[in-house]
């Protein structure tokens, strides 16, 4: 690969990152993680998303099979958001 592409790739990564960059974005982000996720390390995701509303689904996997259990909490959180 041409080394000249490095800065462009870094900028593209920054622009498309799912990690909220500002305090306001973090305040408005709700993160649901599973502590038995076989694809993502939930500890790393938790650390990357500090400042966000983070909920960990215990004993759950990458599919978050218990998602329905979190809908009332998510809906209440979203309804309470003034923005």
N, CA, C and O atoms as a CHARMM CRD file, in Angstrom:
* protein
*
  332
    1    1 UNK  N      0.85100  -1.17300   0.00000 PROA 1      0.00000
    2    1 UNK  CA     0.00000   0.00000   0.00000 PROA 1      0.00000
    3    1 UNK  C      0.89600   1.23500   0.00000 PROA 1      0.00000
    4    1 UNK  O      1.95600   1.24400   0.62700 PROA 1      0.00000
    5    2 UNK  N      0.47400   2.24400  -0.68800 PROA 2      0.00000
    6    2 UNK  CA     1.16900   3.52900  -0.74100 PROA 2      0.00000
    7    2 UNK  C      1.08100   4.19800   0.62900 PROA 2      0.00000
    8    2 UNK  O     -0.01900   4.39600   1.14400 PROA 2      0.00000
    9    3 UNK  N      2.21800   4.54800   1.22500 PROA 3      0.00000
   10    3 UNK  CA     2.22000   5.16300   2.55000 PROA 3      0.00000
   11    3 UNK  C      1.47800   6.48700   2.57500 PROA 3      0.00000
   12    3 UNK  O      1.06800   6.94500   3.64100 PROA 3      0.00000
   13    4 UNK  N      1.29900   7.10700   1.42100 PROA 4      0.00000
   14    4 UNK  CA     0.57700   8.37300   1.35000 PROA 4      0.00000
   15    4 UNK  C     -0.89300   8.24800   1.70800 PROA 4      0.00000
   16    4 UNK  O     -1.55100   9.25100   1.98300 PROA 4      0.00000
   17    5 UNK  N     -1.41300   7.03000   1.70800 PROA 5      0.00000
   18    5 UNK  CA    -2.82700   6.82700   2.03900 PROA 5      0.00000
   19    5 UNK  C     -3.08500   6.81100   3.54100 PROA 5      0.00000
   20    5 UNK  O     -4.23500   6.89900   3.97100 PROA 5      0.00000
   21    6 UNK  N     -2.03000   6.70100   4.34000 PROA 6      0.00000
   22    6 UNK  CA    -2.17600   6.60700   5.79300 PROA 6      0.00000
   23    6 UNK  C     -3.02500   7.70900   6.39900 PROA 6      0.00000
   24    6 UNK  O     -3.98800   7.40700   7.10300 PROA 6      0.00000
   25    7 UNK  N     -2.71000   8.97600   6.15700 PROA 7      0.00000
   26    7 UNK  CA    -3.52300  10.05700   6.72900 PROA 7      0.00000
   27    7 UNK  C     -4.97800  10.01700   6.26100 PROA 7      0.00000
   28    7 UNK  O     -5.89300  10.31000   7.03200 PROA 7      0.00000
   29    8 UNK  N     -5.18600   9.65100   4.99200 PROA 8      0.00000
   30    8 UNK  CA    -6.56100   9.56700   4.48200 PROA 8      0.00000
   31    8 UNK  C     -7.33700   8.44900   5.17400 PROA 8      0.00000
   32    8 UNK  O     -8.51100   8.61600   5.50300 PROA 8      0.00000
   33    9 UNK  N     -6.68600   7.31800   5.39100 PROA 9      0.00000
   34    9 UNK  CA    -7.34700   6.20200   6.06900 PROA 9      0.00000
   35    9 UNK  C     -7.65200   6.55400   7.52000 PROA 9      0.00000
   36    9 UNK  O     -8.71800   6.21600   8.03600 PROA 9      0.00000
   37   10 UNK  N     -6.71600   7.23100   8.17600 PROA 10     0.00000
   38   10 UNK  CA    -6.94500   7.65300   9.56400 PROA 10     0.00000
   39   10 UNK  C     -8.12700   8.60700   9.64400 PROA 10     0.00000
   40   10 UNK  O     -8.97300   8.47000  10.52800 PROA 10     0.00000
   41   11 UNK  N     -8.19500   9.57800   8.72600 PROA 11     0.00000
   42   11 UNK  CA    -9.30800  10.53400   8.71000 PROA 11     0.00000
   43   11 UNK  C    -10.62600   9.80100   8.46000 PROA 11     0.00000
   44   11 UNK  O    -11.62500  10.07900   9.12300 PROA 11     0.00000
   45   12 UNK  N    -10.63300   8.87100   7.51300 PROA 12     0.00000
   46   12 UNK  CA   -11.84600   8.10900   7.22200 PROA 12     0.00000
   47   12 UNK  C    -12.27900   7.30900   8.44100 PROA 12     0.00000
   48   12 UNK  O    -13.47000   7.24400   8.74600 PROA 12     0.00000
   49   13 UNK  N    -11.32900   6.69800   9.14000 PROA 13     0.00000
   50   13 UNK  CA   -11.64900   5.94700  10.35800 PROA 13     0.00000
   51   13 UNK  C    -12.25600   6.87200  11.40700 PROA 13     0.00000
   52   13 UNK  O    -13.25100   6.52200  12.04000 PROA 13     0.00000
   53   14 UNK  N    -11.67000   8.03800  11.59200 PROA 14     0.00000
   54   14 UNK  CA   -12.19500   9.00400  12.56500 PROA 14     0.00000
   55   14 UNK  C    -13.60400   9.46000  12.19400 PROA 14     0.00000
   56   14 UNK  O    -14.46000   9.61000  13.06500 PROA 14     0.00000
   57   15 UNK  N    -13.84300   9.67800  10.90600 PROA 15     0.00000
   58   15 UNK  CA   -15.14200  10.17700  10.44200 PROA 15     0.00000
   59   15 UNK  C    -16.24000   9.13200  10.54700 PROA 15     0.00000
   60   15 UNK  O    -17.41200   9.48100  10.69400 PROA 15     0.00000
   61   16 UNK  N    -15.88300   7.86400  10.47700 PROA 16     0.00000
   62   16 UNK  CA   -16.88900   6.80200  10.47200 PROA 16     0.00000
   63   16 UNK  C    -16.92000   6.01100  11.77100 PROA 16     0.00000
   64   16 UNK  O    -17.62600   5.00700  11.86700 PROA 16     0.00000
   65   17 UNK  N    -16.17400   6.44500  12.75900 PROA 17     0.00000
   66   17 UNK  CA   -16.11600   5.73200  14.03200 PROA 17     0.00000
   67   17 UNK  C    -17.48600   5.72300  14.71200 PROA 17     0.00000
   68   17 UNK  O    -18.16600   6.74900  14.75200 PROA 17     0.00000
   69   18 UNK  N    -17.89200   4.56800  15.24600 PROA 18     0.00000
   70   18 UNK  CA   -19.14900   4.52200  15.99000 PROA 18     0.00000
   71   18 UNK  C    -19.01500   5.10100  17.39500 PROA 18     0.00000
   72   18 UNK  O    -20.00900   5.24600  18.10600 PROA 18     0.00000
   73   19 UNK  N    -17.79900   5.43000  17.79300 PROA 19     0.00000
   74   19 UNK  CA   -17.56400   5.95900  19.13300 PROA 19     0.00000
   75   19 UNK  C    -17.88100   7.45400  19.14600 PROA 19     0.00000
   76   19 UNK  O    -17.29500   8.22000  18.38200 PROA 19     0.00000
   77   20 UNK  N    -18.79500   7.86400  20.00000 PROA 20     0.00000
   78   20 UNK  CA   -19.12100   9.29400  20.09500 PROA 20     0.00000
   79   20 UNK  C    -17.88100  10.10200  20.44800 PROA 20     0.00000
   80   20 UNK  O    -17.11500   9.72800  21.33600 PROA 20     0.00000
   81   21 UNK  N    -17.68900  11.21600  19.74400 PROA 21     0.00000
   82   21 UNK  CA   -16.47800  12.00500  19.92100 PROA 21     0.00000
   83   21 UNK  C    -16.64100  13.14400  20.92500 PROA 21     0.00000
   84   21 UNK  O    -15.67400  13.52200  21.58600 PROA 21     0.00000
   85   22 UNK  N    -17.83000  13.68700  21.04800 PROA 22     0.00000
   86   22 UNK  CA   -18.01600  14.83600  21.93600 PROA 22     0.00000
   87   22 UNK  C    -18.78900  14.41600  23.18400 PROA 22     0.00000
   88   22 UNK  O    -19.43700  13.36900  23.21400 PROA 22     0.00000
   89   23 UNK  N    -18.70500  15.25900  24.20900 PROA 23     0.00000
   90   23 UNK  CA   -19.44700  15.00100  25.44300 PROA 23     0.00000
   91   23 UNK  C    -20.94600  14.93500  25.16400 PROA 23     0.00000
   92   23 UNK  O    -21.65100  14.09600  25.72400 PROA 23     0.00000
   93   24 UNK  N    -21.42700  15.82100  24.29800 PROA 24     0.00000
   94   24 UNK  CA   -22.85700  15.82600  23.95100 PROA 24     0.00000
   95   24 UNK  C    -23.25900  14.53000  23.25400 PROA 24     0.00000
   96   24 UNK  O    -24.31100  13.96600  23.55700 PROA 24     0.00000
   97   25 UNK  N    -22.43300  14.05500  22.32600 PROA 25     0.00000
   98   25 UNK  CA   -22.72800  12.78400  21.65400 PROA 25     0.00000
   99   25 UNK  C    -22.74100  11.63700  22.65700 PROA 25     0.00000
  100   25 UNK  O    -23.58900  10.74800  22.57700 PROA 25     0.00000
  101   26 UNK  N    -21.81900  11.65500  23.58600 PROA 26     0.00000
  102   26 UNK  CA   -21.76300  10.58700  24.59700 PROA 26     0.00000
  103   26 UNK  C    -22.99500  10.62900  25.50100 PROA 26     0.00000
  104   26 UNK  O    -23.54700   9.58700  25.85600 PROA 26     0.00000
  105   27 UNK  N    -23.42200  11.83900  25.86900 PROA 27     0.00000
  106   27 UNK  CA   -24.60100  11.97800  26.71800 PROA 27     0.00000
  107   27 UNK  C    -25.83200  11.41700  26.01800 PROA 27     0.00000
  108   27 UNK  O    -26.74400  10.92300  26.68200 PROA 27     0.00000
  109   28 UNK  N    -25.87400  11.48500  24.69400 PROA 28     0.00000
  110   28 UNK  CA   -27.04700  11.06800  23.93100 PROA 28     0.00000
  111   28 UNK  C    -26.94200   9.63200  23.41700 PROA 28     0.00000
  112   28 UNK  O    -27.78000   9.20200  22.62500 PROA 28     0.00000
  113   29 UNK  N    -25.93100   8.88700  23.85400 PROA 29     0.00000
  114   29 UNK  CA   -25.71300   7.52600  23.35000 PROA 29     0.00000
  115   29 UNK  C    -26.00300   6.49700  24.43300 PROA 29     0.00000
  116   29 UNK  O    -25.50800   6.60100  25.55500 PROA 29     0.00000
  117   30 UNK  N    -26.80800   5.50800  24.08400 PROA 30     0.00000
  118   30 UNK  CA   -27.16900   4.40200  24.96600 PROA 30     0.00000
  119   30 UNK  C    -26.51400   3.14400  24.40300 PROA 30     0.00000
  120   30 UNK  O    -26.74300   2.79500  23.24600 PROA 30     0.00000
  121   31 UNK  N    -25.70900   2.46700  25.20000 PROA 31     0.00000
  122   31 UNK  CA   -24.93300   1.31300  24.74400 PROA 31     0.00000
  123   31 UNK  C    -25.39000   0.06800  25.49900 PROA 31     0.00000
  124   31 UNK  O    -25.43600   0.05900  26.72900 PROA 31     0.00000
  125   32 UNK  N    -25.72500  -0.97200  24.75600 PROA 32     0.00000
  126   32 UNK  CA   -26.08900  -2.25300  25.35400 PROA 32     0.00000
  127   32 UNK  C    -25.01800  -3.26500  24.97200 PROA 32     0.00000
  128   32 UNK  O    -24.80400  -3.54500  23.79200 PROA 32     0.00000
  129   33 UNK  N    -24.35400  -3.80400  25.97500 PROA 33     0.00000
  130   33 UNK  CA   -23.29300  -4.78400  25.76900 PROA 33     0.00000
  131   33 UNK  C    -23.68500  -6.10400  26.41000 PROA 33     0.00000
  132   33 UNK  O    -24.51900  -6.14600  27.31400 PROA 33     0.00000
  133   34 UNK  N    -23.07800  -7.17300  25.93400 PROA 34     0.00000
  134   34 UNK  CA   -23.30600  -8.50300  26.49200 PROA 34     0.00000
  135   34 UNK  C    -22.00400  -9.01900  27.07100 PROA 34     0.00000
  136   34 UNK  O    -20.96200  -8.95100  26.41900 PROA 34     0.00000
  137   35 UNK  N    -22.05500  -9.53300  28.28900 PROA 35     0.00000
  138   35 UNK  CA   -20.80900  -9.94800  28.93700 PROA 35     0.00000
  139   35 UNK  C    -20.27700 -11.29900  28.46400 PROA 35     0.00000
  140   35 UNK  O    -19.19900 -11.71800  28.88600 PROA 35     0.00000
  141   36 UNK  N    -21.01300 -11.98000  27.59800 PROA 36     0.00000
  142   36 UNK  CA   -20.51000 -13.21900  27.01300 PROA 36     0.00000
  143   36 UNK  C    -20.48100 -13.12700  25.48900 PROA 36     0.00000
  144   36 UNK  O    -20.61500 -14.13000  24.78800 PROA 36     0.00000
  145   37 UNK  N    -20.30400 -11.90300  24.99300 PROA 37     0.00000
  146   37 UNK  CA   -20.21800 -11.65600  23.54900 PROA 37     0.00000
  147   37 UNK  C    -19.02400 -12.41700  22.99800 PROA 37     0.00000
  148   37 UNK  O    -17.90300 -12.25700  23.48100 PROA 37     0.00000
  149   38 UNK  N    -19.26200 -13.24000  21.99200 PROA 38     0.00000
  150   38 UNK  CA   -18.20400 -14.04900  21.40900 PROA 38     0.00000
  151   38 UNK  C    -17.48600 -13.34200  20.26300 PROA 38     0.00000
  152   38 UNK  O    -16.53600 -13.88800  19.70100 PROA 38     0.00000
  153   39 UNK  N    -17.93000 -12.13000  19.90800 PROA 39     0.00000
  154   39 UNK  CA   -17.33400 -11.37500  18.80800 PROA 39     0.00000
  155   39 UNK  C    -16.56700 -10.16200  19.31700 PROA 39     0.00000
  156   39 UNK  O    -15.43700  -9.91500  18.89600 PROA 39     0.00000
  157   40 UNK  N    -17.17900  -9.40800  20.21800 PROA 40     0.00000
  158   40 UNK  CA   -16.58400  -8.17400  20.73000 PROA 40     0.00000
  159   40 UNK  C    -16.20600  -8.31800  22.19800 PROA 40     0.00000
  160   40 UNK  O    -16.90700  -8.97000  22.97200 PROA 40     0.00000
  161   41 UNK  N    -15.09700  -7.70700  22.56700 PROA 41     0.00000
  162   41 UNK  CA   -14.69200  -7.67600  23.97400 PROA 41     0.00000
  163   41 UNK  C    -15.47400  -6.54500  24.64300 PROA 41     0.00000
  164   41 UNK  O    -15.19500  -5.36900  24.40900 PROA 41     0.00000
  165   42 UNK  N    -16.44700  -6.90500  25.47100 PROA 42     0.00000
  166   42 UNK  CA   -17.31500  -5.88400  26.05000 PROA 42     0.00000
  167   42 UNK  C    -16.54900  -4.93800  26.96400 PROA 42     0.00000
  168   42 UNK  O    -16.96900  -3.79600  27.15000 PROA 42     0.00000
  169   43 UNK  N    -15.43500  -5.38600  27.54000 PROA 43     0.00000
  170   43 UNK  CA   -14.62300  -4.50500  28.37600 PROA 43     0.00000
  171   43 UNK  C    -14.03400  -3.35700  27.54400 PROA 43     0.00000
  172   43 UNK  O    -14.03700  -2.20200  27.96900 PROA 43     0.00000
  173   44 UNK  N    -13.53100  -3.69900  26.35600 PROA 44     0.00000
  174   44 UNK  CA   -12.96400  -2.67100  25.47400 PROA 44     0.00000
  175   44 UNK  C    -14.05900  -1.71800  24.99200 PROA 44     0.00000
  176   44 UNK  O    -13.84600  -0.50800  24.92100 PROA 44     0.00000
  177   45 UNK  N    -15.21700  -2.26300  24.66700 PROA 45     0.00000
  178   45 UNK  CA   -16.33000  -1.40800  24.22700 PROA 45     0.00000
  179   45 UNK  C    -16.75700  -0.48100  25.35500 PROA 45     0.00000
  180   45 UNK  O    -16.98900   0.70700  25.13200 PROA 45     0.00000
  181   46 UNK  N    -16.86000  -1.01800  26.56300 PROA 46     0.00000
  182   46 UNK  CA   -17.22200  -0.19900  27.71800 PROA 46     0.00000
  183   46 UNK  C    -16.22600   0.93500  27.91900 PROA 46     0.00000
  184   46 UNK  O    -16.61300   2.07800  28.16400 PROA 46     0.00000
  185   47 UNK  N    -14.94700   0.61300  27.81300 PROA 47     0.00000
  186   47 UNK  CA   -13.91300   1.62700  28.00200 PROA 47     0.00000
  187   47 UNK  C    -13.96800   2.68800  26.90700 PROA 47     0.00000
  188   47 UNK  O    -13.79600   3.87500  27.18000 PROA 47     0.00000
  189   48 UNK  N    -14.20600   2.26100  25.67300 PROA 48     0.00000
  190   48 UNK  CA   -14.27200   3.20300  24.55000 PROA 48     0.00000
  191   48 UNK  C    -15.49400   4.11200  24.63600 PROA 48     0.00000
  192   48 UNK  O    -15.47800   5.23300  24.12800 PROA 48     0.00000
  193   49 UNK  N    -16.54400   3.62600  25.27600 PROA 49     0.00000
  194   49 UNK  CA   -17.80500   4.36600  25.31900 PROA 49     0.00000
  195   49 UNK  C    -18.03000   5.07400  26.65800 PROA 49     0.00000
  196   49 UNK  O    -19.16300   5.43700  26.97400 PROA 49     0.00000
  197   50 UNK  N    -16.99000   5.27100  27.43400 PROA 50     0.00000
  198   50 UNK  CA   -17.13000   5.97900  28.72000 PROA 50     0.00000
  199   50 UNK  C    -17.84200   7.30900  28.50800 PROA 50     0.00000
  200   50 UNK  O    -17.58700   8.02600  27.54000 PROA 50     0.00000
  201   51 UNK  N    -18.72900   7.61500  29.42800 PROA 51     0.00000
  202   51 UNK  CA   -19.51300   8.84000  29.32300 PROA 51     0.00000
  203   51 UNK  C    -20.87600   8.61400  28.70000 PROA 51     0.00000
  204   51 UNK  O    -21.74800   9.48100  28.76600 PROA 51     0.00000
  205   52 UNK  N    -21.06200   7.44900  28.09500 PROA 52     0.00000
  206   52 UNK  CA   -22.35200   7.08200  27.51400 PROA 52     0.00000
  207   52 UNK  C    -23.16400   6.33000  28.57300 PROA 52     0.00000
  208   52 UNK  O    -22.62600   5.90500  29.59500 PROA 52     0.00000
  209   53 UNK  N    -24.43400   6.17500  28.31800 PROA 53     0.00000
  210   53 UNK  CA   -25.28000   5.32400  29.16400 PROA 53     0.00000
  211   53 UNK  C    -24.95600   3.89700  28.75700 PROA 53     0.00000
  212   53 UNK  O    -25.25500   3.49900  27.63100 PROA 53     0.00000
  213   54 UNK  N    -24.35000   3.11700  29.64900 PROA 54     0.00000
  214   54 UNK  CA   -23.92200   1.75400  29.33200 PROA 54     0.00000
  215   54 UNK  C    -24.69100   0.76600  30.19500 PROA 54     0.00000
  216   54 UNK  O    -24.77300   0.91300  31.41400 PROA 54     0.00000
  217   55 UNK  N    -25.25600  -0.24800  29.53500 PROA 55     0.00000
  218   55 UNK  CA   -25.96100  -1.32500  30.21200 PROA 55     0.00000
  219   55 UNK  C    -25.33500  -2.63300  29.73200 PROA 55     0.00000
  220   55 UNK  O    -25.11000  -2.81900  28.53600 PROA 55     0.00000
  221   56 UNK  N    -25.06000  -3.52700  30.66200 PROA 56     0.00000
  222   56 UNK  CA   -24.48400  -4.82500  30.31700 PROA 56     0.00000
  223   56 UNK  C    -25.53200  -5.90100  30.57100 PROA 56     0.00000
  224   56 UNK  O    -26.09100  -6.00400  31.66300 PROA 56     0.00000
  225   57 UNK  N    -25.78500  -6.70300  29.53500 PROA 57     0.00000
  226   57 UNK  CA   -26.72300  -7.81800  29.63900 PROA 57     0.00000
  227   57 UNK  C    -25.94900  -9.04100  30.12500 PROA 57     0.00000
  228   57 UNK  O    -25.15800  -9.60500  29.37000 PROA 57     0.00000
  229   58 UNK  N    -26.16300  -9.45800  31.36700 PROA 58     0.00000
  230   58 UNK  CA   -25.39500 -10.58000  31.92200 PROA 58     0.00000
  231   58 UNK  C    -25.77100 -11.91100  31.28800 PROA 58     0.00000
  232   58 UNK  O    -26.94600 -12.21900  31.09000 PROA 58     0.00000
  233   59 UNK  N    -24.74200 -12.68900  30.97700 PROA 59     0.00000
  234   59 UNK  CA   -24.95800 -14.02500  30.43200 PROA 59     0.00000
  235   59 UNK  C    -25.46900 -14.03800  29.00500 PROA 59     0.00000
  236   59 UNK  O    -25.89500 -15.08000  28.50700 PROA 59     0.00000
  237   60 UNK  N    -25.43200 -12.89200  28.34400 PROA 60     0.00000
  238   60 UNK  CA   -25.96200 -12.78800  26.98500 PROA 60     0.00000
  239   60 UNK  C    -24.83000 -12.85400  25.96800 PROA 60     0.00000
  240   60 UNK  O    -23.65900 -12.72100  26.32100 PROA 60     0.00000
  241   61 UNK  N    -25.18800 -13.06200  24.70300 PROA 61     0.00000
  242   61 UNK  CA   -24.18900 -13.20400  23.65400 PROA 61     0.00000
  243   61 UNK  C    -24.25600 -12.03300  22.67000 PROA 61     0.00000
  244   61 UNK  O    -24.94400 -11.04400  22.91800 PROA 61     0.00000
  245   62 UNK  N    -23.53500 -12.15600  21.55500 PROA 62     0.00000
  246   62 UNK  CA   -23.44600 -11.07800  20.58000 PROA 62     0.00000
  247   62 UNK  C    -24.81400 -10.70300  19.99300 PROA 62     0.00000
  248   62 UNK  O    -25.02800  -9.55400  19.60800 PROA 62     0.00000
  249   63 UNK  N    -25.70800 -11.63800  19.92700 PROA 63     0.00000
  250   63 UNK  CA   -27.04900 -11.37100  19.37000 PROA 63     0.00000
  251   63 UNK  C    -27.94000 -10.58700  20.32700 PROA 63     0.00000
  252   63 UNK  O    -29.00000 -10.10100  19.93300 PROA 63     0.00000
  253   64 UNK  N    -27.52800 -10.46500  21.54500 PROA 64     0.00000
  254   64 UNK  CA   -28.30200  -9.81500  22.60400 PROA 64     0.00000
  255   64 UNK  C    -29.73200 -10.37600  22.57800 PROA 64     0.00000
  256   64 UNK  O    -30.70300  -9.67000  22.30800 PROA 64     0.00000
  257   65 UNK  N    -29.80800 -11.63300  22.86200 PROA 65     0.00000
  258   65 UNK  CA   -31.09600 -12.34400  22.82900 PROA 65     0.00000
  259   65 UNK  C    -32.10400 -11.77000  23.82100 PROA 65     0.00000
  260   65 UNK  O    -33.31100 -11.92500  23.63900 PROA 65     0.00000
  261   66 UNK  N    -31.61700 -11.11100  24.86400 PROA 66     0.00000
  262   66 UNK  CA   -32.51000 -10.53400  25.87000 PROA 66     0.00000
  263   66 UNK  C    -32.88200  -9.08700  25.53200 PROA 66     0.00000
  264   66 UNK  O    -33.33900  -8.34800  26.40400 PROA 66     0.00000
  265   67 UNK  N    -32.69100  -8.68000  24.27600 PROA 67     0.00000
  266   67 UNK  CA   -32.93800  -7.28700  23.90000 PROA 67     0.00000
  267   67 UNK  C    -34.32800  -6.81200  24.31800 PROA 67     0.00000
  268   67 UNK  O    -34.47100  -5.70000  24.82500 PROA 67     0.00000
  269   68 UNK  N    -35.33200  -7.62500  24.11800 PROA 68     0.00000
  270   68 UNK  CA   -36.70400  -7.23400  24.47900 PROA 68     0.00000
  271   68 UNK  C    -36.81800  -6.80900  25.94100 PROA 68     0.00000
  272   68 UNK  O    -37.62600  -5.94700  26.28600 PROA 68     0.00000
  273   69 UNK  N    -36.00400  -7.42100  26.79100 PROA 69     0.00000
  274   69 UNK  CA   -36.03200  -7.06400  28.22000 PROA 69     0.00000
  275   69 UNK  C    -35.57000  -5.62700  28.46300 PROA 69     0.00000
  276   69 UNK  O    -35.92700  -5.02100  29.47300 PROA 69     0.00000
  277   70 UNK  N    -34.78400  -5.08900  27.54500 PROA 70     0.00000
  278   70 UNK  CA   -34.21900  -3.74800  27.71100 PROA 70     0.00000
  279   70 UNK  C    -35.03100  -2.65500  27.01900 PROA 70     0.00000
  280   70 UNK  O    -34.75900  -1.47000  27.21300 PROA 70     0.00000
  281   71 UNK  N    -36.01600  -3.03300  26.22300 PROA 71     0.00000
  282   71 UNK  CA   -36.79900  -2.03900  25.48200 PROA 71     0.00000
  283   71 UNK  C    -37.46700  -1.01800  26.41100 PROA 71     0.00000
  284   71 UNK  O    -37.39700   0.17600  26.12000 PROA 71     0.00000
  285   72 UNK  N    -38.10600  -1.42100  27.50100 PROA 72     0.00000
  286   72 UNK  CA   -38.71200  -0.41000  28.38000 PROA 72     0.00000
  287   72 UNK  C    -37.68700   0.58700  28.93800 PROA 72     0.00000
  288   72 UNK  O    -37.96100   1.78500  29.00900 PROA 72     0.00000
  289   73 UNK  N    -36.51000   0.09200  29.33100 PROA 73     0.00000
  290   73 UNK  CA   -35.46500   0.97000  29.84900 PROA 73     0.00000
  291   73 UNK  C    -34.96900   1.91600  28.76800 PROA 73     0.00000
  292   73 UNK  O    -34.78900   3.10700  29.01800 PROA 73     0.00000
  293   74 UNK  N    -34.75000   1.39500  27.57400 PROA 74     0.00000
  294   74 UNK  CA   -34.30300   2.21300  26.45300 PROA 74     0.00000
  295   74 UNK  C    -35.35100   3.26000  26.09000 PROA 74     0.00000
  296   74 UNK  O    -35.01500   4.42300  25.86600 PROA 74     0.00000
  297   75 UNK  N    -36.60000   2.85700  26.03100 PROA 75     0.00000
  298   75 UNK  CA   -37.67900   3.79100  25.67600 PROA 75     0.00000
  299   75 UNK  C    -37.80800   4.89500  26.72900 PROA 75     0.00000
  300   75 UNK  O    -37.99400   6.06200  26.38400 PROA 75     0.00000
  301   76 UNK  N    -37.71100   4.53300  27.99600 PROA 76     0.00000
  302   76 UNK  CA   -37.80000   5.54500  29.04800 PROA 76     0.00000
  303   76 UNK  C    -36.63300   6.51200  28.96900 PROA 76     0.00000
  304   76 UNK  O    -36.81100   7.71800  29.13700 PROA 76     0.00000
  305   77 UNK  N    -35.44000   5.99200  28.71400 PROA 77     0.00000
  306   77 UNK  CA   -34.24700   6.83300  28.57900 PROA 77     0.00000
  307   77 UNK  C    -34.41600   7.78000  27.38100 PROA 77     0.00000
  308   77 UNK  O    -34.13500   8.97300  27.49100 PROA 77     0.00000
  309   78 UNK  N    -34.86700   7.25500  26.25300 PROA 78     0.00000
  310   78 UNK  CA   -35.03400   8.08600  25.05700 PROA 78     0.00000
  311   78 UNK  C    -36.12200   9.14600  25.27400 PROA 78     0.00000
  312   78 UNK  O    -35.97400  10.28200  24.82200 PROA 78     0.00000
  313   79 UNK  N    -37.19600   8.78800  25.95200 PROA 79     0.00000
  314   79 UNK  CA   -38.29000   9.73600  26.19400 PROA 79     0.00000
  315   79 UNK  C    -37.86900  10.85500  27.14300 PROA 79     0.00000
  316   79 UNK  O    -38.40500  11.96200  27.08800 PROA 79     0.00000
  317   80 UNK  N    -36.91400  10.56000  28.00400 PROA 80     0.00000
  318   80 UNK  CA   -36.44800  11.54200  28.98000 PROA 80     0.00000
  319   80 UNK  C    -35.40500  12.48700  28.39800 PROA 80     0.00000
  320   80 UNK  O    -35.09000  13.51200  29.00400 PROA 80     0.00000
  321   81 UNK  N    -34.86000  12.14800  27.21400 PROA 81     0.00000
  322   81 UNK  CA   -33.82200  12.95700  26.58800 PROA 81     0.00000
  323   81 UNK  C    -34.44400  14.24000  26.02500 PROA 81     0.00000
  324   81 UNK  O    -35.30700  14.16300  25.15100 PROA 81     0.00000
  325   82 UNK  N    -34.03200  15.40400  26.50100 PROA 82     0.00000
  326   82 UNK  CA   -34.64800  16.65200  26.07600 PROA 82     0.00000
  327   82 UNK  C    -34.30200  17.06600  24.65800 PROA 82     0.00000
  328   82 UNK  O    -34.92600  17.98900  24.13500 PROA 82     0.00000
  329   83 UNK  N    -33.33500  16.42500  24.01000 PROA 83     0.00000
  330   83 UNK  CA   -32.94700  16.85000  22.65700 PROA 83     0.00000
  331   83 UNK  C    -33.71400  16.16200  21.57200 PROA 83     0.00000
  332   83 UNK  O    -33.48600  16.42700  20.39200 PROA 83     0.00000
